[in-house]
Amino acid sequence: QVQLVESGGGLVQPGGSLRLSCAVSGFIFSAYAMNWYRQAPGKERELVAGITRSGGAKYADSVKGRFTISRDNAKNTVYLQMNSVKPEDTAVYYCNAYPPLRDLREYWGQGTQVTVSS
């Protein structure tokens, strides 16, 4: 059974930090690229950061220099370190597993709420 379980969300003050985790099971984690998406109320889901199987990372312009994505293949976990957060970072954050082959499925977590407010 495939599971992607996000954790680490919550309420944080502007300028603060938060670390999201996504623990996966049920598929070969190391073979998948992993992504973090977010969706704010009334907005479309957007890609925040992604990391390849070999560890190469990419970021949305809005979070470059503030967020860091990483992965631990031994723990089947992907992380999103969020620093210097802003109110506009408020959203539900989703973990995504992108398959290495077209015939394989893409997987999503259930999401974790991040609220940036004083």
Secondary structure, 3 states (H helix, E strand, C coil): CCEEEEECCEEECCCCCEEEEEEEECCCHHHCEEEEEEECCCCCCEEEEEECCCCCEEECCCCCCCEEEEEECCCCEEEEEECCCCHHHCEEEEEEEECCCCCCCCEECCCEEEEECC
